[in-house]
C-alpha cells in the first residue's frame, strides 16, 4: 500500500504526533550531571537548575572548593540569578524537600514556580462574563465581549 507524504502528515496531526521542528526543548535533557531543565515561557530557550557542586549553563563545570573553605568559591546562590521572568533572588535559609537551597525567588505579578518559570493563567478563574472569550496574557488577561456586552469582564 502506498501512502503520500500528505496522508502521513494528516495521520500524524490527527494522532497528535509532534510536527517537524516542534517539541519540548528539554527533551532530551540538555543539562548534565543531574541538572533539571527549565524551558522558558516562549518554549524556544531553556536554563538548567544545577545540583550542588556544578555550574555553567548546562551544569557541565564543577564548582571549585578552596582547600581551607567549607563552601564553594562561587559568589553565592543568587549569582547568576536562578529566577526567571524578572524574579528577584533573595538569600534565605530555604529548603526544597530535605535539600537546603539557600535562596528563594520572589516572583513578579503573573508568574509562579520555584524559579518564577510558570506564567499564571489568569483565565482559569473565568473572569469574562456573559459568554466573553478570555485570552491569557503575561500577568494579565483580556476579554472579547459578544454582541452588546462591554467592560473589562463583559459585565455591562
N, CA and C of each residue as an Amber inpcrd file, in Angstrom:
protein
   468
   0.8460000  -1.1820000   0.0000000   0.0000000   0.0000000   0.0000000
   0.8820000   1.2330000   0.0000000   0.6170000   2.1800000  -0.8680000
   1.4010000   3.3990000  -0.9530000   0.6540000   4.5310000  -0.2690000
   1.3980000   5.3270000   0.4970000   0.8080000   6.4950000   1.1530000
   1.6090000   7.7220000   0.7540000   0.9280000   8.7820000   0.4940000
   1.6190000  10.0190000   0.1520000   2.1090000  10.7030000   1.4180000
   3.0270000  11.6400000   1.2470000   3.5330000  12.4250000   2.3750000
   2.3860000  13.1780000   3.0330000   1.4600000  13.6980000   2.2370000
   0.3190000  14.4380000   2.7870000  -0.5320000  13.5330000   3.6720000
  -0.7180000  12.2860000   3.2550000  -1.5080000  11.3540000   4.0640000
  -0.8200000  11.0770000   5.3910000   0.4950000  10.8620000   5.3630000
   1.2370000  10.6200000   6.6130000   1.1860000  11.8380000   7.5180000
   1.2960000  13.0250000   6.9290000   1.2250000  14.2490000   7.7240000
  -0.1480000  14.3780000   8.3680000  -1.1940000  14.0880000   7.6140000
  -2.5530000  14.1480000   8.1490000  -2.7390000  13.1340000   9.2780000
  -2.2190000  11.9320000   9.0960000  -2.3050000  10.9090000  10.1440000
  -1.5380000  11.3670000  11.3780000  -0.3340000  11.9080000  11.1770000
   0.4760000  12.3930000  12.2990000  -0.2150000  13.4970000  13.0660000
  -0.8590000  14.4250000  12.3520000  -1.5560000  15.5200000  13.0210000
  -2.7580000  15.0050000  13.7990000  -3.4750000  14.0530000  13.2330000
  -4.6560000  13.5410000  13.9270000  -4.2870000  12.7210000  15.1510000
  -3.1040000  12.1230000  15.1640000  -2.6540000  11.3450000  16.3190000
  -1.9230000  12.1940000  17.3390000  -1.7020000  13.4560000  17.0250000
  -1.0130000  14.3360000  17.9630000   0.4940000  14.1600000  17.9390000
   1.0360000  13.5970000  16.8590000   2.4790000  13.4290000  16.7610000
   3.1110000  14.7960000  16.5710000   4.2000000  15.1150000  17.2970000
   4.8310000  16.4210000  17.1430000   5.2430000  16.6690000  15.7040000
   5.1290000  17.8980000  15.2870000   5.4770000  18.2740000  13.9350000
   6.9730000  18.5380000  13.8500000   7.4800000  18.5360000  12.6110000
   8.8890000  18.7900000  12.4000000   9.2710000  20.1320000  12.9890000
  10.3810000  20.1890000  13.7270000  10.8740000  21.4400000  14.2840000
  10.1930000  21.8330000  15.5780000   9.1790000  21.1040000  16.0090000
   8.4700000  21.4200000  17.2450000   8.8400000  20.3810000  18.2910000
   8.4580000  20.6440000  19.5140000   8.6880000  19.6760000  20.5700000
   9.2170000  20.3610000  21.8050000   9.4400000  19.5830000  22.8180000
   9.9330000  20.0810000  24.0900000  11.4320000  20.3010000  23.9910000
  11.8650000  21.5390000  24.2070000  13.2890000  21.8680000  24.1180000
  14.0890000  21.1320000  25.1910000  13.4160000  20.6640000  26.2340000
  14.0790000  19.9320000  27.3180000  14.0590000  18.4180000  27.1110000
  13.6490000  17.9520000  25.9440000  13.6310000  16.5210000  25.6700000
  14.3980000  16.2510000  24.3930000  15.5690000  15.6450000  24.4680000
  16.2070000  15.0990000  25.6620000  16.8000000  16.2110000  26.5350000
  16.9940000  15.9070000  27.7920000  17.5030000  16.8690000  28.7720000
  18.9140000  17.3220000  28.3940000  19.1050000  18.6330000  28.0890000
  20.4340000  19.1340000  27.7350000  21.3200000  19.4020000  28.9580000
  20.7510000  19.3100000  30.1590000  21.5020000  19.5870000  31.3830000
  22.2820000  18.3440000  31.8020000  23.5350000  18.5510000  32.1860000
  24.3970000  17.4430000  32.5740000  24.4210000  17.2720000  34.0830000
  24.9850000  16.1790000  34.5320000  25.2290000  15.9010000  35.9510000
  23.9750000  15.9760000  36.8110000  22.8420000  15.5590000  36.2580000
  21.6020000  15.5350000  37.0220000  20.8750000  16.8600000  37.0810000
  21.2770000  17.8350000  36.2600000  20.6060000  19.1310000  36.2430000
  19.1770000  19.0140000  35.7430000  18.3260000  19.9290000  36.1920000
  16.9180000  19.9390000  35.7990000  16.7140000  21.0190000  34.7420000
  16.1570000  20.6510000  33.6100000  15.9230000  21.5800000  32.5080000
  14.6220000  22.3430000  32.7360000  14.6800000  23.6770000  32.5920000
  13.5080000  24.5400000  32.7130000  13.3340000  25.2740000  31.3920000
  12.2260000  25.0250000  30.6900000  12.0030000  25.7190000  29.4250000
  11.4510000  27.1060000  29.7150000  11.8730000  28.0720000  28.9230000
  11.4280000  29.4500000  29.0930000   9.9890000  29.5750000  28.6060000
   9.3430000  30.7030000  28.9190000   7.9330000  30.9270000  28.6170000
   7.6190000  30.7110000  27.1360000   8.4670000  31.2300000  26.2490000
   8.2130000  31.1080000  24.8150000   8.4770000  29.6910000  24.3130000
   9.1870000  28.8730000  25.0970000   9.4500000  27.5000000  24.7080000
  10.5930000  27.3250000  23.7450000  11.3140000  28.4230000  23.4080000
  12.4030000  28.3040000  22.4530000  13.7770000  28.4090000  23.0990000
  13.8450000  28.5010000  24.4160000  15.1250000  28.5050000  25.1150000
  14.9220000  27.8340000  26.4690000  16.0390000  27.5390000  27.1280000
  15.9590000  26.8240000  28.3930000  17.0640000  27.2990000  29.3190000
  16.9600000  26.9120000  30.5690000  18.0380000  27.0920000  31.5330000
  18.0850000  25.8220000  32.3690000  19.2080000  25.6150000  33.0350000
  19.3850000  24.4170000  33.8430000  19.4660000  24.7760000  35.3160000
  18.7650000  24.0210000  36.1400000  18.9000000  24.1160000  37.5930000
  19.9170000  23.0420000  37.9600000  21.1170000  23.4860000  38.3180000
  22.2210000  22.5580000  38.5570000  22.2250000  22.0430000  39.9910000
  22.6160000  20.7830000  40.1820000  22.7500000  20.2650000  41.5400000
  23.9790000  20.8730000  42.2140000  24.0310000  20.7650000  43.5380000
  25.1810000  21.2850000  44.2730000  26.4680000  20.7290000  43.6880000
  27.4450000  21.6250000  43.5320000  28.7550000  21.2250000  43.0410000
  28.9470000  21.4130000  41.5530000  27.8910000  21.8240000  40.8300000
  28.0050000  22.0200000  39.3880000  27.4650000  23.3910000  39.0060000
  27.9930000  23.9280000  37.9120000  27.6010000  25.2620000  37.4660000
  27.7000000  25.3460000  35.9470000  27.5410000  26.5230000  35.4090000
  27.5520000  26.8450000  33.9770000  26.1780000  26.5870000  33.3720000
  25.9650000  27.0480000  32.1540000  24.6310000  26.9350000  31.5580000
  24.0890000  25.5030000  31.5040000  24.9480000  24.5060000  31.3170000
  24.4780000  23.1260000  31.1930000  24.9170000  22.2370000  32.3580000
  25.3430000  22.8480000  33.4810000  25.7860000  22.0890000  34.6680000
  27.0000000  21.2180000  34.3520000  27.8390000  21.6660000  33.4240000
  28.9630000  20.8440000  32.9950000  30.2520000  21.1270000  33.7580000
  30.3140000  22.2450000  34.4930000  31.5400000  22.5880000  35.2130000
  31.3900000  22.3210000  36.7020000  32.4460000  21.7880000  37.2920000
  32.4690000  21.5290000  38.7250000  32.8140000  22.8230000  39.4380000
  32.0770000  23.1430000  40.5120000  32.3680000  24.3300000  41.3160000
  33.6270000  24.0460000  42.1110000  34.5910000  24.9370000  42.0110000
  35.8450000  24.7740000  42.7410000  35.6360000  25.0600000  44.2180000
  36.2150000  24.2390000  45.0710000  36.1610000  24.4550000  46.5080000
  37.5820000  24.6620000  46.9930000  37.8040000  25.7880000  47.6720000
  39.1320000  26.0650000  48.2130000  39.4330000  25.0570000  49.3220000
  40.6830000  24.6740000  49.4550000  41.0810000  23.6400000  50.4110000
  40.7390000  24.0030000  51.8500000  40.8200000  25.2970000  52.2080000
  40.5790000  25.6970000  53.5920000  39.1590000  26.2150000  53.8180000
  38.2690000  26.0550000  52.8470000  36.9010000  26.5460000  52.9780000
  35.9090000  25.3950000  52.9110000  34.8290000  25.5290000  53.6180000
  33.7790000  24.5180000  53.5720000  32.7640000  24.8260000  52.4750000
  32.7440000  26.0630000  51.9980000  31.7750000  26.4890000  50.9960000
  32.4520000  26.6610000  49.6400000  31.7090000  26.5130000  48.5530000
  32.2660000  26.7620000  47.2200000  32.7320000  28.2110000  47.0890000
  33.6620000  28.4410000  46.1730000  34.2080000  29.7810000  45.9790000
  33.3380000  30.6350000  45.0720000  32.1870000  30.1290000  44.6420000
  31.3080000  30.9360000  43.7970000  30.7450000  32.0990000  44.6050000
  30.1000000  33.0420000  43.9340000  29.6260000  34.2610000  44.5840000
  28.3480000  34.0480000  45.3900000  27.7830000  32.8800000  45.4140000
  26.5760000  32.6220000  46.1850000  25.4700000  32.0740000  45.3230000
  24.3790000  31.6650000  45.9630000  23.3070000  31.0130000  45.2110000
  22.5280000  31.9450000  44.2870000  22.6640000  33.2570000  44.4700000
  21.9230000  34.1990000  43.6230000  22.7530000  34.7330000  42.4600000
  23.9770000  34.2540000  42.2990000  24.8050000  34.7130000  41.1860000
  25.3010000  33.4860000  40.4370000  24.8700000  33.2990000  39.1850000
  23.8990000  34.1270000  38.4780000  22.4900000  33.9100000  39.0280000
  21.6240000  34.8570000  38.7190000  20.2530000  34.8300000  39.2240000
  19.5150000  33.5910000  38.6970000  19.0700000  32.6900000  39.5930000
  18.3530000  31.4990000  39.1370000  16.8780000  31.7540000  38.8280000
  16.4030000  32.9600000  39.1270000  14.9850000  33.2860000  38.9510000
  14.7200000  33.7710000  37.5270000  13.5910000  33.3650000  36.9780000
  13.2250000  33.7180000  35.6050000  12.1700000  34.8160000  35.5820000
  11.9460000  35.3720000  34.3970000  10.8540000  36.3240000  34.1460000
  10.8600000  37.5170000  35.0930000  12.0600000  38.0210000  35.4170000
  12.1740000  39.2040000  36.2740000  12.0610000  38.9080000  37.7520000
  12.1120000  37.6340000  38.1380000  12.0530000  37.2730000  39.5520000
  13.2920000  37.7550000  40.2880000  13.1330000  38.0460000  41.5780000
  14.2260000  38.5360000  42.4060000  14.7060000  37.4140000  43.3160000
  16.0060000  37.1730000  43.3060000  16.5980000  36.1420000  44.1490000
  16.9590000  36.7480000  45.5010000  16.5150000  36.0900000  46.5670000
  16.8520000  36.5290000  47.9180000  17.5070000  35.3740000  48.6590000
  18.6580000  35.6520000  49.2630000  19.3430000  34.6300000  50.0480000
  18.5050000  34.3510000  51.2860000  18.2820000  33.0820000  51.5520000
  17.3840000  32.6840000  52.6290000  17.7400000  31.2710000  53.0670000
  17.3900000  30.9290000  54.2750000  17.5650000  29.5510000  54.7280000
  16.3630000  28.7560000  54.2500000  16.3290000  28.4890000  52.9550000
  15.1850000  27.8290000  52.3340000  15.4960000  26.3610000  52.0680000
  14.4720000  25.5580000  52.1400000  14.5950000  24.1350000  51.8630000
  13.5960000  23.7420000  50.7890000  14.0060000  22.8460000  49.9050000
  13.1100000  22.2370000  48.9320000  13.1200000  20.7530000  49.2720000
  12.0530000  20.3090000  49.8990000  12.0620000  18.9470000  50.4350000
  13.0350000  18.9190000  51.5990000  14.0180000  18.0410000  51.5500000
  15.0260000  17.9900000  52.6050000  16.3640000  18.5550000  52.1440000
  16.3640000  19.2900000  51.0190000  17.5940000  19.8550000  50.4720000
  17.6690000  21.3490000  50.7540000  18.7720000  21.7980000  51.3540000
  18.9940000  23.2170000  51.6080000  19.3820000  23.8770000  50.2950000
  18.6740000  24.9320000  49.8900000  18.9850000  25.5970000  48.6290000
  19.5550000  26.9920000  48.8140000  19.3550000  27.6240000  49.9700000
  19.9940000  28.9030000  50.2680000  19.3930000  30.1360000  49.6230000
  18.2910000  30.0170000  48.8960000  17.6670000  31.1880000  48.2840000
  16.1910000  30.9090000  48.0230000  15.4510000  31.9770000  47.8180000
  14.0710000  31.8830000  47.3440000  13.8950000  32.9200000  46.2420000
  13.0400000  32.6250000  45.2910000  12.7300000  33.5650000  44.2210000
  11.4230000  34.2780000  44.5530000  11.4510000  35.5980000  44.5270000
  10.2520000  36.4150000  44.6850000   9.7660000  36.7340000  43.2740000
   8.6120000  36.2000000  42.9240000   8.1190000  36.2990000  41.5490000
   7.3260000  37.5790000  41.3210000   7.4650000  38.1790000  40.1240000
   6.6250000  39.3320000  39.7890000   5.1930000  38.8720000  39.5380000
   4.2780000  39.8190000  39.5410000   2.8680000  39.5180000  39.2940000
   2.7320000  38.7440000  37.9810000   1.9410000  37.7020000  38.0190000
   1.6750000  36.9220000  36.8180000   2.5350000  35.6830000  36.6630000
   3.4920000  35.4560000  37.5840000   4.3700000  34.2950000  37.4860000
   4.4350000  33.5750000  38.8210000   4.6660000  32.2560000  38.7620000
   4.8870000  31.4780000  39.9700000   5.8170000  30.3240000  39.6480000
   6.0740000  29.4900000  40.6280000   7.0070000  28.3800000  40.4730000
   8.2570000  28.6470000  41.2850000   9.0300000  27.6160000  41.5220000
  10.2490000  27.7390000  42.3230000  11.1690000  28.8090000  41.7550000
  11.2450000  28.8950000  40.4310000  12.1140000  29.8720000  39.7720000
  11.3180000  30.8800000  38.9460000  10.0520000  31.0920000  39.2880000
   9.1730000  32.0260000  38.5570000   9.0580000  31.6350000  37.0880000
   9.1280000  30.3410000  36.8190000   9.1690000  29.8740000  35.4380000
   7.7950000  29.6590000  34.8180000   6.7380000  29.7560000  35.6150000
   5.3950000  29.4990000  35.0950000   4.5760000  30.7860000  34.9830000
   3.9950000  31.0110000  33.8010000   3.0680000  32.1160000  33.5980000
   1.7250000  31.6860000  34.1730000   1.1770000  32.4780000  35.0880000
  -0.1230000  32.1680000  35.6730000  -1.1980000  32.4170000  34.6160000
  -2.1030000  31.4740000  34.4540000  -3.2020000  31.6190000  33.5030000
  -4.3510000  32.3360000  34.2080000  -4.4530000  33.6420000  33.9830000
  -5.4970000  34.4390000  34.6260000  -6.8930000  34.0760000  34.1260000
  -6.9910000  33.3290000  33.0290000  -8.2990000  32.9250000  32.5060000
  -8.8810000  31.7270000  33.2510000  -8.0750000  31.0480000  34.0720000
  -8.5800000  29.8780000  34.7980000  -9.7430000  30.2300000  35.7140000
  -9.7520000  31.4410000  36.2400000 -10.8430000  31.8710000  37.1100000
 -12.0750000  32.3260000  36.3500000 -12.0690000  32.1970000  35.0340000
 -13.1770000  32.5880000  34.1590000 -13.6790000  33.9990000  34.4640000
 -12.8190000  35.0100000  34.2650000 -13.2140000  36.3760000  34.5940000
 -14.1980000  36.9970000  33.6020000 -14.2710000  36.4780000  32.3830000
 -15.1520000  37.0570000  31.3660000 -16.5840000  36.5590000  31.5690000
 -17.5070000  37.4790000  31.6460000 -18.9210000  37.1620000  31.8840000
 -19.7090000  37.1880000  30.5740000 -20.9310000  36.7250000  30.6300000
 -21.8870000  36.8140000  29.5190000 -21.3720000  36.2250000  28.2080000
 -20.6180000  35.1250000  28.3010000 -20.1310000  34.4520000  27.0980000
 -18.8850000  35.0630000  26.4970000 -18.2300000  35.9780000  27.2230000
 -16.9920000  36.5760000  26.7250000 -15.8840000  35.5440000  26.6130000
 -14.9760000  35.7580000  25.6640000 -13.8640000  34.8380000  25.4360000
 -12.6080000  35.4350000  26.0550000 -11.9940000  34.6730000  26.9570000
 -10.8110000  35.1350000  27.6880000  -9.5400000  34.7490000  26.9420000
  -8.5960000  35.7000000  26.8500000  -7.2730000  35.4480000  26.2990000
  -6.2590000  35.7330000  27.3940000  -5.4560000  34.7230000  27.7420000
  -4.4300000  34.8800000  28.7670000  -3.2600000  35.6610000  28.1900000
  -2.7980000  36.6520000  28.9290000  -1.6350000  37.4490000  28.5610000
  -0.6000000  37.2850000  29.6650000   0.5610000  37.8830000  29.5060000
   1.5750000  37.8360000  30.5500000   1.1390000  38.7660000  31.6700000
   0.8710000  38.2010000  32.8370000   0.4480000  38.9350000  34.0320000
  -0.8530000  39.7160000  33.8140000  -1.6990000  39.2420000  32.9100000
  -2.9310000  39.9530000  32.5980000  -3.8450000  39.0410000  31.7840000
  -4.9890000  39.5410000  31.3890000  -5.9010000  38.8370000  30.5060000
  -6.7330000  39.8820000  29.7750000  -7.4050000  39.4610000  28.7100000
  -8.3510000  40.3490000  28.0380000  -9.5920000  39.5360000  27.6880000
 -10.7200000  40.2210000  27.6320000 -11.9910000  39.5800000  27.2970000
 -12.5000000  40.1270000  25.9690000 -12.9050000  39.2290000  25.0860000
 -13.5780000  39.6150000  23.8480000 -15.0680000  39.4320000  24.1150000
 -15.7690000  40.5560000  24.1430000 -17.1790000  40.5430000  24.5390000
 -18.0990000  40.3000000  23.3460000 -19.1300000  39.4680000  23.5370000
 -20.0820000  39.2280000  22.4520000 -21.1270000  40.3380000  22.3750000
 -21.5990000  40.5800000  21.1680000 -22.7280000  41.4870000  20.9300000
 -22.7030000  42.7840000  21.6920000 -23.7420000  42.9960000  22.4860000
 -23.9450000  44.2760000  23.1620000 -23.2000000  44.3970000  24.4890000
 -22.4880000  43.3660000  24.9250000 -21.7950000  43.4240000  26.2130000
 -20.4680000  44.1600000  26.0910000 -20.0760000  44.8190000  27.1930000
 -18.8100000  45.5500000  27.2100000 -18.2920000  45.6090000  28.6440000
 -17.1380000  46.2350000  28.8130000 -16.4770000  46.3040000  30.1130000
 -15.2990000  45.3500000  30.1420000 -14.4010000  45.5370000  31.0930000
 -13.2050000  44.6920000  31.1860000 -13.5710000  43.2130000  31.2100000
 -14.6680000  42.8730000  31.8900000 -15.0950000  41.4810000  32.0210000
 -16.4200000  41.1950000  31.3130000 -16.7900000  42.0550000  30.3580000
 -18.0620000  41.9140000  29.6270000 -19.2510000  41.9380000  30.5850000
 -19.1200000  42.6650000  31.6640000 -20.1560000  42.6820000  32.7000000
 -21.2720000  43.6830000  32.4170000 -21.1040000  44.5870000  31.4490000
 -22.1340000  45.6010000  31.1620000 -22.8320000  45.3050000  29.8530000
